[in-house]
Amino acid sequence: MMIWGILAILYAVMVIVLAVLKPEAIWKLKKIQFFIKHMGDKGTEIFFYVWALIFLVLGVWLLTL
């Protein structure tokens, strides 16, 4: 379970980096554009932060098993 926990934490960090840096190649993907269209730019950022928080908590939980 330790490897899954580490992977979940690394995924959370990656999502936060994507939300902060907003790389043009990623931000122009259809799925991200769908989120921006329905939630706005700030709402999409908040969604990314919440998603990262969920995976961070999951990773820490998996590390404690």
Predicted model as a PDB file, atoms N, CA, C, CB and O in Angstrom, pLDDT in the B-factor column:
MODEL        1                                                                  
ATOM      1  N   MET A   1       0.816  -1.199   0.000  1.00 92.00           N  
ATOM      2  CA  MET A   1       0.000   0.000   0.000  1.00 92.00           C  
ATOM      3  C   MET A   1       0.861   1.266   0.000  1.00 92.00           C  
ATOM      4  CB  MET A   1      -0.929  -0.004   1.204  1.00 92.00           C  
ATOM      5  O   MET A   1       0.406   2.347  -0.375  1.00 92.00           O  
ATOM      6  N   MET A   2       2.113   1.105   0.429  1.00 95.00           N  
ATOM      7  CA  MET A   2       2.982   2.270   0.503  1.00 95.00           C  
ATOM      8  C   MET A   2       3.232   2.869  -0.884  1.00 95.00           C  
ATOM      9  CB  MET A   2       4.309   1.895   1.162  1.00 95.00           C  
ATOM     10  O   MET A   2       3.272   4.090  -1.032  1.00 95.00           O  
ATOM     11  N   ILE A   3       3.398   2.028  -1.885  1.00 97.00           N  
ATOM     12  CA  ILE A   3       3.642   2.543  -3.240  1.00 97.00           C  
ATOM     13  C   ILE A   3       2.420   3.298  -3.751  1.00 97.00           C  
ATOM     14  CB  ILE A   3       3.999   1.389  -4.208  1.00 97.00           C  
ATOM     15  O   ILE A   3       2.558   4.354  -4.369  1.00 97.00           O  
ATOM     16  N   TRP A   4       1.215   2.761  -3.497  1.00 97.00           N  
ATOM     17  CA  TRP A   4      -0.005   3.457  -3.927  1.00 97.00           C  
ATOM     18  C   TRP A   4      -0.141   4.807  -3.228  1.00 97.00           C  
ATOM     19  CB  TRP A   4      -1.246   2.592  -3.643  1.00 97.00           C  
ATOM     20  O   TRP A   4      -0.575   5.785  -3.837  1.00 97.00           O  
ATOM     21  N   GLY A   5       0.230   4.860  -1.952  1.00 97.00           N  
ATOM     22  CA  GLY A   5       0.181   6.116  -1.215  1.00 97.00           C  
ATOM     23  C   GLY A   5       1.138   7.151  -1.787  1.00 97.00           C  
ATOM     24  O   GLY A   5       0.788   8.323  -1.925  1.00 97.00           O  
ATOM     25  N   ILE A   6       2.344   6.712  -2.116  1.00 98.00           N  
ATOM     26  CA  ILE A   6       3.329   7.621  -2.698  1.00 98.00           C  
ATOM     27  C   ILE A   6       2.861   8.106  -4.065  1.00 98.00           C  
ATOM     28  CB  ILE A   6       4.702   6.930  -2.816  1.00 98.00           C  
ATOM     29  O   ILE A   6       2.990   9.288  -4.385  1.00 98.00           O  
ATOM     30  N   LEU A   7       2.315   7.195  -4.874  1.00 98.00           N  
ATOM     31  CA  LEU A   7       1.804   7.591  -6.192  1.00 98.00           C  
ATOM     32  C   LEU A   7       0.645   8.579  -6.080  1.00 98.00           C  
ATOM     33  CB  LEU A   7       1.354   6.358  -6.975  1.00 98.00           C  
ATOM     34  O   LEU A   7       0.548   9.513  -6.876  1.00 98.00           O  
ATOM     35  N   ALA A   8      -0.225   8.381  -5.105  1.00 98.00           N  
ATOM     36  CA  ALA A   8      -1.346   9.305  -4.910  1.00 98.00           C  
ATOM     37  C   ALA A   8      -0.834  10.690  -4.511  1.00 98.00           C  
ATOM     38  CB  ALA A   8      -2.317   8.763  -3.834  1.00 98.00           C  
ATOM     39  O   ALA A   8      -1.356  11.701  -4.983  1.00 98.00           O  
ATOM     40  N   ILE A   9       0.167  10.743  -3.660  1.00 98.00           N  
ATOM     41  CA  ILE A   9       0.736  12.028  -3.244  1.00 98.00           C  
ATOM     42  C   ILE A   9       1.434  12.713  -4.418  1.00 98.00           C  
ATOM     43  CB  ILE A   9       1.726  11.828  -2.076  1.00 98.00           C  
ATOM     44  O   ILE A   9       1.297  13.922  -4.601  1.00 98.00           O  
ATOM     45  N   LEU A  10       2.179  11.950  -5.210  1.00 98.00           N  
ATOM     46  CA  LEU A  10       2.830  12.525  -6.387  1.00 98.00           C  
ATOM     47  C   LEU A  10       1.802  13.044  -7.393  1.00 98.00           C  
ATOM     48  CB  LEU A  10       3.737  11.485  -7.053  1.00 98.00           C  
ATOM     49  O   LEU A  10       2.010  14.087  -8.012  1.00 98.00           O  
ATOM     50  N   TYR A  11       0.703  12.323  -7.556  1.00 98.00           N  
ATOM     51  CA  TYR A  11      -0.374  12.772  -8.441  1.00 98.00           C  
ATOM     52  C   TYR A  11      -0.968  14.082  -7.931  1.00 98.00           C  
ATOM     53  CB  TYR A  11      -1.474  11.691  -8.553  1.00 98.00           C  
ATOM     54  O   TYR A  11      -1.238  14.989  -8.718  1.00 98.00           O  
ATOM     55  N   ALA A  12      -1.172  14.185  -6.622  1.00 98.00           N  
ATOM     56  CA  ALA A  12      -1.712  15.415  -6.041  1.00 98.00           C  
ATOM     57  C   ALA A  12      -0.775  16.587  -6.295  1.00 98.00           C  
ATOM     58  CB  ALA A  12      -1.946  15.242  -4.532  1.00 98.00           C  
ATOM     59  O   ALA A  12      -1.231  17.682  -6.625  1.00 98.00           O  
ATOM     60  N   VAL A  13       0.519  16.374  -6.148  1.00 98.00           N  
ATOM     61  CA  VAL A  13       1.493  17.435  -6.415  1.00 98.00           C  
ATOM     62  C   VAL A  13       1.445  17.841  -7.885  1.00 98.00           C  
ATOM     63  CB  VAL A  13       2.918  16.977  -6.032  1.00 98.00           C  
ATOM     64  O   VAL A  13       1.501  19.028  -8.207  1.00 98.00           O  
ATOM     65  N   MET A  14       1.342  16.857  -8.775  1.00 97.00           N  
ATOM     66  CA  MET A  14       1.279  17.150 -10.203  1.00 97.00           C  
ATOM     67  C   MET A  14       0.032  17.980 -10.549  1.00 97.00           C  
ATOM     68  CB  MET A  14       1.286  15.843 -11.011  1.00 97.00           C  
ATOM     69  O   MET A  14       0.108  18.906 -11.357  1.00 97.00           O  
ATOM     70  N   VAL A  15      -1.091  17.652  -9.948  1.00 97.00           N  
ATOM     71  CA  VAL A  15      -2.323  18.394 -10.207  1.00 97.00           C  
ATOM     72  C   VAL A  15      -2.195  19.833  -9.702  1.00 97.00           C  
ATOM     73  CB  VAL A  15      -3.528  17.695  -9.538  1.00 97.00           C  
ATOM     74  O   VAL A  15      -2.665  20.760 -10.362  1.00 97.00           O  
ATOM     75  N   ILE A  16      -1.573  20.025  -8.560  1.00 97.00           N  
ATOM     76  CA  ILE A  16      -1.379  21.376  -8.034  1.00 97.00           C  
ATOM     77  C   ILE A  16      -0.467  22.179  -8.954  1.00 97.00           C  
ATOM     78  CB  ILE A  16      -0.791  21.325  -6.611  1.00 97.00           C  
ATOM     79  O   ILE A  16      -0.725  23.354  -9.216  1.00 97.00           O  
ATOM     80  N   VAL A  17       0.593  21.552  -9.442  1.00 96.00           N  
ATOM     81  CA  VAL A  17       1.502  22.234 -10.371  1.00 96.00           C  
ATOM     82  C   VAL A  17       0.746  22.647 -11.633  1.00 96.00           C  
ATOM     83  CB  VAL A  17       2.706  21.320 -10.735  1.00 96.00           C  
ATOM     84  O   VAL A  17       0.932  23.757 -12.132  1.00 96.00           O  
ATOM     85  N   LEU A  18      -0.103  21.761 -12.149  1.00 95.00           N  
ATOM     86  CA  LEU A  18      -0.895  22.098 -13.339  1.00 95.00           C  
ATOM     87  C   LEU A  18      -1.849  23.258 -13.071  1.00 95.00           C  
ATOM     88  CB  LEU A  18      -1.688  20.876 -13.812  1.00 95.00           C  
ATOM     89  O   LEU A  18      -2.053  24.111 -13.935  1.00 95.00           O  
ATOM     90  N   ALA A  19      -2.428  23.291 -11.885  1.00 95.00           N  
ATOM     91  CA  ALA A  19      -3.361  24.371 -11.550  1.00 95.00           C  
ATOM     92  C   ALA A  19      -2.642  25.700 -11.386  1.00 95.00           C  
ATOM     93  CB  ALA A  19      -4.123  24.036 -10.274  1.00 95.00           C  
ATOM     94  O   ALA A  19      -3.186  26.748 -11.734  1.00 95.00           O  
ATOM     95  N   VAL A  20      -1.435  25.666 -10.863  1.00 96.00           N  
ATOM     96  CA  VAL A  20      -0.697  26.907 -10.616  1.00 96.00           C  
ATOM     97  C   VAL A  20      -0.063  27.438 -11.902  1.00 96.00           C  
ATOM     98  CB  VAL A  20       0.386  26.679  -9.550  1.00 96.00           C  
ATOM     99  O   VAL A  20      -0.176  28.623 -12.214  1.00 96.00           O  
ATOM    100  N   LEU A  21       0.604  26.552 -12.645  1.00 96.00           N  
ATOM    101  CA  LEU A  21       1.341  26.999 -13.830  1.00 96.00           C  
ATOM    102  C   LEU A  21       0.466  27.178 -15.065  1.00 96.00           C  
ATOM    103  CB  LEU A  21       2.431  26.022 -14.142  1.00 96.00           C  
ATOM    104  O   LEU A  21       0.789  27.979 -15.941  1.00 96.00           O  
ATOM    105  N   LYS A  22      -0.633  26.443 -15.141  1.00 94.00           N  
ATOM    106  CA  LYS A  22      -1.548  26.475 -16.283  1.00 94.00           C  
ATOM    107  C   LYS A  22      -0.803  26.367 -17.615  1.00 94.00           C  
ATOM    108  CB  LYS A  22      -2.373  27.758 -16.256  1.00 94.00           C  
ATOM    109  O   LYS A  22      -0.847  27.294 -18.424  1.00 94.00           O  
ATOM    110  N   PRO A  23      -0.122  25.247 -17.846  1.00 95.00           N  
ATOM    111  CA  PRO A  23       0.589  25.107 -19.124  1.00 95.00           C  
ATOM    112  C   PRO A  23      -0.390  25.136 -20.297  1.00 95.00           C  
ATOM    113  CB  PRO A  23       1.405  23.796 -19.148  1.00 95.00           C  
ATOM    114  O   PRO A  23      -1.444  24.501 -20.265  1.00 95.00           O  
ATOM    115  N   GLU A  24      -0.024  25.873 -21.310  1.00 94.00           N  
ATOM    116  CA  GLU A  24      -0.905  26.113 -22.458  1.00 94.00           C  
ATOM    117  C   GLU A  24      -1.354  24.810 -23.115  1.00 94.00           C  
ATOM    118  CB  GLU A  24      -0.198  26.990 -23.487  1.00 94.00           C  
ATOM    119  O   GLU A  24      -2.521  24.672 -23.481  1.00 94.00           O  
ATOM    120  N   ALA A  25      -0.440  23.858 -23.267  1.00 95.00           N  
ATOM    121  CA  ALA A  25      -0.777  22.598 -23.937  1.00 95.00           C  
ATOM    122  C   ALA A  25      -1.840  21.815 -23.159  1.00 95.00           C  
ATOM    123  CB  ALA A  25       0.483  21.739 -24.113  1.00 95.00           C  
ATOM    124  O   ALA A  25      -2.716  21.193 -23.759  1.00 95.00           O  
ATOM    125  N   ILE A  26      -1.764  21.843 -21.853  1.00 93.00           N  
ATOM    126  CA  ILE A  26      -2.736  21.115 -21.024  1.00 93.00           C  
ATOM    127  C   ILE A  26      -4.028  21.906 -20.906  1.00 93.00           C  
ATOM    128  CB  ILE A  26      -2.157  20.833 -19.620  1.00 93.00           C  
ATOM    129  O   ILE A  26      -5.117  21.337 -20.981  1.00 93.00           O  
ATOM    130  N   TRP A  27      -3.913  23.201 -20.723  1.00 93.00           N  
ATOM    131  CA  TRP A  27      -5.086  24.041 -20.479  1.00 93.00           C  
ATOM    132  C   TRP A  27      -5.988  24.137 -21.715  1.00 93.00           C  
ATOM    133  CB  TRP A  27      -4.646  25.439 -20.048  1.00 93.00           C  
ATOM    134  O   TRP A  27      -7.157  24.502 -21.592  1.00 93.00           O  
ATOM    135  N   LYS A  28      -5.466  23.819 -22.890  1.00 95.00           N  
ATOM    136  CA  LYS A  28      -6.254  23.877 -24.122  1.00 95.00           C  
ATOM    137  C   LYS A  28      -6.926  22.541 -24.464  1.00 95.00           C  
ATOM    138  CB  LYS A  28      -5.367  24.307 -25.273  1.00 95.00           C  
ATOM    139  O   LYS A  28      -7.614  22.449 -25.480  1.00 95.00           O  
ATOM    140  N   LEU A  29      -6.742  21.510 -23.642  1.00 95.00           N  
ATOM    141  CA  LEU A  29      -7.389  20.228 -23.891  1.00 95.00           C  
ATOM    142  C   LEU A  29      -8.905  20.372 -23.810  1.00 95.00           C  
ATOM    143  CB  LEU A  29      -6.897  19.172 -22.888  1.00 95.00           C  
ATOM    144  O   LEU A  29      -9.414  21.201 -23.055  1.00 95.00           O  
ATOM    145  N   LYS A  30      -9.620  19.571 -24.581  1.00 96.00           N  
ATOM    146  CA  LYS A  30     -11.085  19.671 -24.643  1.00 96.00           C  
ATOM    147  C   LYS A  30     -11.731  19.481 -23.273  1.00 96.00           C  
ATOM    148  CB  LYS A  30     -11.640  18.639 -25.618  1.00 96.00           C  
ATOM    149  O   LYS A  30     -12.675  20.190 -22.925  1.00 96.00           O  
ATOM    150  N   LYS A  31     -11.224  18.529 -22.502  1.00 94.00           N  
ATOM    151  CA  LYS A  31     -11.817  18.272 -21.195  1.00 94.00           C  
ATOM    152  C   LYS A  31     -11.661  19.480 -20.274  1.00 94.00           C  
ATOM    153  CB  LYS A  31     -11.180  17.035 -20.557  1.00 94.00           C  
ATOM    154  O   LYS A  31     -12.600  19.849 -19.568  1.00 94.00           O  
ATOM    155  N   ILE A  32     -10.492  20.088 -20.280  1.00 95.00           N  
ATOM    156  CA  ILE A  32     -10.256  21.272 -19.440  1.00 95.00           C  
ATOM    157  C   ILE A  32     -11.102  22.432 -19.942  1.00 95.00           C  
ATOM    158  CB  ILE A  32      -8.751  21.662 -19.434  1.00 95.00           C  
ATOM    159  O   ILE A  32     -11.659  23.182 -19.140  1.00 95.00           O  
ATOM    160  N   GLN A  33     -11.204  22.589 -21.246  1.00 96.00           N  
ATOM    161  CA  GLN A  33     -12.036  23.650 -21.814  1.00 96.00           C  
ATOM    162  C   GLN A  33     -13.504  23.461 -21.425  1.00 96.00           C  
ATOM    163  CB  GLN A  33     -11.893  23.680 -23.346  1.00 96.00           C  
ATOM    164  O   GLN A  33     -14.217  24.440 -21.205  1.00 96.00           O  
ATOM    165  N   PHE A  34     -13.958  22.205 -21.340  1.00 96.00           N  
ATOM    166  CA  PHE A  34     -15.322  21.914 -20.891  1.00 96.00           C  
ATOM    167  C   PHE A  34     -15.517  22.419 -19.464  1.00 96.00           C  
ATOM    168  CB  PHE A  34     -15.617  20.393 -20.974  1.00 96.00           C  
ATOM    169  O   PHE A  34     -16.521  23.060 -19.153  1.00 96.00           O  
ATOM    170  N   PHE A  35     -14.542  22.122 -18.597  1.00 94.00           N  
ATOM    171  CA  PHE A  35     -14.627  22.595 -17.213  1.00 94.00           C  
ATOM    172  C   PHE A  35     -14.637  24.120 -17.160  1.00 94.00           C  
ATOM    173  CB  PHE A  35     -13.454  22.046 -16.382  1.00 94.00           C  
ATOM    174  O   PHE A  35     -15.419  24.709 -16.414  1.00 94.00           O  
ATOM    175  N   ILE A  36     -13.778  24.759 -17.943  1.00 95.00           N  
ATOM    176  CA  ILE A  36     -13.715  26.222 -17.949  1.00 95.00           C  
ATOM    177  C   ILE A  36     -15.036  26.814 -18.434  1.00 95.00           C  
ATOM    178  CB  ILE A  36     -12.555  26.710 -18.838  1.00 95.00           C  
ATOM    179  O   ILE A  36     -15.508  27.818 -17.901  1.00 95.00           O  
ATOM    180  N   LYS A  37     -15.621  26.189 -19.441  1.00 96.00           N  
ATOM    181  CA  LYS A  37     -16.891  26.679 -19.989  1.00 96.00           C  
ATOM    182  C   LYS A  37     -18.007  26.617 -18.938  1.00 96.00           C  
ATOM    183  CB  LYS A  37     -17.290  25.857 -21.231  1.00 96.00           C  
ATOM    184  O   LYS A  37     -18.828  27.530 -18.853  1.00 96.00           O  
ATOM    185  N   HIS A  38     -18.038  25.554 -18.148  1.00 97.00           N  
ATOM    186  CA  HIS A  38     -19.132  25.363 -17.197  1.00 97.00           C  
ATOM    187  C   HIS A  38     -18.856  25.914 -15.803  1.00 97.00           C  
ATOM    188  CB  HIS A  38     -19.441  23.915 -17.091  1.00 97.00           C  
ATOM    189  O   HIS A  38     -19.790  26.277 -15.088  1.00 97.00           O  
ATOM    190  N   MET A  39     -17.579  25.980 -15.406  1.00 96.00           N  
ATOM    191  CA  MET A  39     -17.266  26.445 -14.058  1.00 96.00           C  
ATOM    192  C   MET A  39     -16.464  27.732 -14.039  1.00 96.00           C  
ATOM    193  CB  MET A  39     -16.516  25.387 -13.321  1.00 96.00           C  
ATOM    194  O   MET A  39     -16.263  28.315 -12.974  1.00 96.00           O  
ATOM    195  N   GLY A  40     -16.005  28.182 -15.182  1.00 96.00           N  
ATOM    196  CA  GLY A  40     -15.160  29.363 -15.231  1.00 96.00           C  
ATOM    197  C   GLY A  40     -13.712  28.995 -14.931  1.00 96.00           C  
ATOM    198  O   GLY A  40     -13.411  27.884 -14.496  1.00 96.00           O  
ATOM    199  N   ASP A  41     -12.836  29.944 -15.172  1.00 94.00           N  
ATOM    200  CA  ASP A  41     -11.408  29.707 -14.973  1.00 94.00           C  
ATOM    201  C   ASP A  41     -11.087  29.479 -13.499  1.00 94.00           C  
ATOM    202  CB  ASP A  41     -10.594  30.886 -15.511  1.00 94.00           C  
ATOM    203  O   ASP A  41     -10.358  28.548 -13.155  1.00 94.00           O  
ATOM    204  N   LYS A  42     -11.629  30.324 -12.635  1.00 96.00           N  
ATOM    205  CA  LYS A  42     -11.356  30.203 -11.204  1.00 96.00           C  
ATOM    206  C   LYS A  42     -11.994  28.941 -10.632  1.00 96.00           C  
ATOM    207  CB  LYS A  42     -11.867  31.439 -10.456  1.00 96.00           C  
ATOM    208  O   LYS A  42     -11.406  28.284  -9.773  1.00 96.00           O  
ATOM    209  N   GLY A  43     -13.186  28.601 -11.100  1.00 96.00           N  
ATOM    210  CA  GLY A  43     -13.842  27.378 -10.646  1.00 96.00           C  
ATOM    211  C   GLY A  43     -13.061  26.132 -11.029  1.00 96.00           C  
ATOM    212  O   GLY A  43     -12.997  25.172 -10.261  1.00 96.00           O  
ATOM    213  N   THR A  44     -12.465  26.148 -12.220  1.00 96.00           N  
ATOM    214  CA  THR A  44     -11.648  25.023 -12.654  1.00 96.00           C  
ATOM    215  C   THR A  44     -10.408  24.902 -11.785  1.00 96.00           C  
ATOM    216  CB  THR A  44     -11.254  25.178 -14.125  1.00 96.00           C  
ATOM    217  O   THR A  44     -10.007  23.793 -11.432  1.00 96.00           O  
ATOM    218  N   GLU A  45      -9.799  26.023 -11.439  1.00 96.00           N  
ATOM    219  CA  GLU A  45      -8.640  25.992 -10.533  1.00 96.00           C  
ATOM    220  C   GLU A  45      -9.027  25.415  -9.180  1.00 96.00           C  
ATOM    221  CB  GLU A  45      -8.054  27.405 -10.353  1.00 96.00           C  
ATOM    222  O   GLU A  45      -8.311  24.580  -8.627  1.00 96.00           O  
ATOM    223  N   ILE A  46     -10.156  25.859  -8.652  1.00 97.00           N  
ATOM    224  CA  ILE A  46     -10.618  25.359  -7.358  1.00 97.00           C  
ATOM    225  C   ILE A  46     -10.894  23.865  -7.441  1.00 97.00           C  
ATOM    226  CB  ILE A  46     -11.882  26.113  -6.899  1.00 97.00           C  
ATOM    227  O   ILE A  46     -10.566  23.117  -6.520  1.00 97.00           O  
ATOM    228  N   PHE A  47     -11.499  23.427  -8.551  1.00 97.00           N  
ATOM    229  CA  PHE A  47     -11.740  22.002  -8.747  1.00 97.00           C  
ATOM    230  C   PHE A  47     -10.429  21.225  -8.716  1.00 97.00           C  
ATOM    231  CB  PHE A  47     -12.470  21.758 -10.072  1.00 97.00           C  
ATOM    232  O   PHE A  47     -10.354  20.163  -8.098  1.00 97.00           O  
ATOM    233  N   PHE A  48      -9.391  21.746  -9.381  1.00 97.00           N  
ATOM    234  CA  PHE A  48      -8.085  21.085  -9.378  1.00 97.00           C  
ATOM    235  C   PHE A  48      -7.530  21.001  -7.960  1.00 97.00           C  
ATOM    236  CB  PHE A  48      -7.096  21.833 -10.293  1.00 97.00           C  
ATOM    237  O   PHE A  48      -6.990  19.967  -7.567  1.00 97.00           O  
ATOM    238  N   TYR A  49      -7.659  22.079  -7.189  1.00 98.00           N  
ATOM    239  CA  TYR A  49      -7.143  22.073  -5.817  1.00 98.00           C  
ATOM    240  C   TYR A  49      -7.882  21.059  -4.953  1.00 98.00           C  
ATOM    241  CB  TYR A  49      -7.257  23.468  -5.197  1.00 98.00           C  
ATOM    242  O   TYR A  49      -7.261  20.348  -4.164  1.00 98.00           O  
ATOM    243  N   VAL A  50      -9.197  20.988  -5.094  1.00 98.00           N  
ATOM    244  CA  VAL A  50      -9.986  20.026  -4.319  1.00 98.00           C  
ATOM    245  C   VAL A  50      -9.615  18.602  -4.729  1.00 98.00           C  
ATOM    246  CB  VAL A  50     -11.509  20.270  -4.520  1.00 98.00           C  
ATOM    247  O   VAL A  50      -9.455  17.730  -3.875  1.00 98.00           O  
ATOM    248  N   TRP A  51      -9.478  18.366  -6.033  1.00 98.00           N  
ATOM    249  CA  TRP A  51      -9.082  17.053  -6.532  1.00 98.00           C  
ATOM    250  C   TRP A  51      -7.712  16.654  -5.970  1.00 98.00           C  
ATOM    251  CB  TRP A  51      -9.053  17.050  -8.075  1.00 98.00           C  
ATOM    252  O   TRP A  51      -7.514  15.506  -5.572  1.00 98.00           O  
ATOM    253  N   ALA A  52      -6.784  17.588  -5.939  1.00 98.00           N  
ATOM    254  CA  ALA A  52      -5.448  17.316  -5.391  1.00 98.00           C  
ATOM    255  C   ALA A  52      -5.537  17.026  -3.893  1.00 98.00           C  
ATOM    256  CB  ALA A  52      -4.496  18.512  -5.651  1.00 98.00           C  
ATOM    257  O   ALA A  52      -4.847  16.138  -3.392  1.00 98.00           O  
ATOM    258  N   LEU A  53      -6.369  17.760  -3.184  1.00 98.00           N  
ATOM    259  CA  LEU A  53      -6.527  17.537  -1.748  1.00 98.00           C  
ATOM    260  C   LEU A  53      -7.074  16.143  -1.471  1.00 98.00           C  
ATOM    261  CB  LEU A  53      -7.451  18.597  -1.138  1.00 98.00           C  
ATOM    262  O   LEU A  53      -6.629  15.473  -0.540  1.00 98.00           O  
ATOM    263  N   ILE A  54      -8.033  15.707  -2.275  1.00 98.00           N  
ATOM    264  CA  ILE A  54      -8.595  14.365  -2.110  1.00 98.00           C  
ATOM    265  C   ILE A  54      -7.500  13.308  -2.279  1.00 98.00           C  
ATOM    266  CB  ILE A  54      -9.740  14.125  -3.128  1.00 98.00           C  
ATOM    267  O   ILE A  54      -7.410  12.371  -1.486  1.00 98.00           O  
ATOM    268  N   PHE A  55      -6.677  13.462  -3.306  1.00 98.00           N  
ATOM    269  CA  PHE A  55      -5.625  12.479  -3.536  1.00 98.00           C  
ATOM    270  C   PHE A  55      -4.512  12.592  -2.497  1.00 98.00           C  
ATOM    271  CB  PHE A  55      -5.049  12.646  -4.935  1.00 98.00           C  
ATOM    272  O   PHE A  55      -3.877  11.590  -2.167  1.00 98.00           O  
ATOM    273  N   LEU A  56      -4.269  13.779  -1.983  1.00 98.00           N  
ATOM    274  CA  LEU A  56      -3.283  13.928  -0.919  1.00 98.00           C  
ATOM    275  C   LEU A  56      -3.744  13.199   0.340  1.00 98.00           C  
ATOM    276  CB  LEU A  56      -3.034  15.416  -0.617  1.00 98.00           C  
ATOM    277  O   LEU A  56      -2.963  12.484   0.967  1.00 98.00           O  
ATOM    278  N   VAL A  57      -4.993  13.378   0.706  1.00 98.00           N  
ATOM    279  CA  VAL A  57      -5.548  12.690   1.877  1.00 98.00           C  
ATOM    280  C   VAL A  57      -5.536  11.180   1.654  1.00 98.00           C  
ATOM    281  CB  VAL A  57      -6.990  13.180   2.168  1.00 98.00           C  
ATOM    282  O   VAL A  57      -5.192  10.418   2.557  1.00 98.00           O  
ATOM    283  N   LEU A  58      -5.914  10.750   0.448  1.00 98.00           N  
ATOM    284  CA  LEU A  58      -5.880   9.322   0.132  1.00 98.00           C  
ATOM    285  C   LEU A  58      -4.465   8.764   0.259  1.00 98.00           C  
ATOM    286  CB  LEU A  58      -6.418   9.075  -1.282  1.00 98.00           C  
ATOM    287  O   LEU A  58      -4.269   7.683   0.813  1.00 98.00           O  
ATOM    288  N   GLY A  59      -3.482   9.501  -0.252  1.00 98.00           N  
ATOM    289  CA  GLY A  59      -2.104   9.054  -0.172  1.00 98.00           C  
ATOM    290  C   GLY A  59      -1.612   8.941   1.256  1.00 98.00           C  
ATOM    291  O   GLY A  59      -0.952   7.964   1.610  1.00 98.00           O  
ATOM    292  N   VAL A  60      -1.924   9.923   2.075  1.00 97.00           N  
ATOM    293  CA  VAL A  60      -1.499   9.875   3.480  1.00 97.00           C  
ATOM    294  C   VAL A  60      -2.196   8.715   4.183  1.00 97.00           C  
ATOM    295  CB  VAL A  60      -1.812  11.219   4.205  1.00 97.00           C  
ATOM    296  O   VAL A  60      -1.579   8.007   4.979  1.00 97.00           O  
ATOM    297  N   TRP A  61      -3.467   8.521   3.894  1.00 97.00           N  
ATOM    298  CA  TRP A  61      -4.201   7.410   4.505  1.00 97.00           C  
ATOM    299  C   TRP A  61      -3.579   6.068   4.101  1.00 97.00           C  
ATOM    300  CB  TRP A  61      -5.694   7.455   4.095  1.00 97.00           C  
ATOM    301  O   TRP A  61      -3.411   5.184   4.942  1.00 97.00           O  
ATOM    302  N   LEU A  62      -3.244   5.918   2.832  1.00 97.00           N  
ATOM    303  CA  LEU A  62      -2.641   4.674   2.373  1.00 97.00           C  
ATOM    304  C   LEU A  62      -1.268   4.447   3.014  1.00 97.00           C  
ATOM    305  CB  LEU A  62      -2.515   4.683   0.851  1.00 97.00           C  
ATOM    306  O   LEU A  62      -0.885   3.307   3.274  1.00 97.00           O  
ATOM    307  N   LEU A  63      -0.542   5.512   3.264  1.00 97.00           N  
ATOM    308  CA  LEU A  63       0.766   5.366   3.918  1.00 97.00           C  
ATOM    309  C   LEU A  63       0.652   4.932   5.379  1.00 97.00           C  
ATOM    310  CB  LEU A  63       1.529   6.676   3.840  1.00 97.00           C  
ATOM    311  O   LEU A  63       1.580   4.338   5.927  1.00 97.00           O  
ATOM    312  N   THR A  64      -0.477   5.228   6.001  1.00 95.00           N  
ATOM    313  CA  THR A  64      -0.636   4.886   7.417  1.00 95.00           C  
ATOM    314  C   THR A  64      -1.198   3.486   7.632  1.00 95.00           C  
ATOM    315  CB  THR A  64      -1.534   5.893   8.087  1.00 95.00           C  
ATOM    316  O   THR A  64      -1.296   3.020   8.767  1.00 95.00           O  
ATOM    317  N   LEU A  65      -1.566   2.817   6.541  1.00 92.00           N  
ATOM    318  CA  LEU A  65      -2.102   1.443   6.708  1.00 92.00           C  
ATOM    319  C   LEU A  65      -1.003   0.480   7.063  1.00 92.00           C  
ATOM    320  CB  LEU A  65      -2.809   0.966   5.430  1.00 92.00           C  
ATOM    321  O   LEU A  65      -1.260  -0.711   7.241  1.00 92.00           O  
TER     322      LEU A  65                                                      
ENDMDL                                                                          
END                                                                             
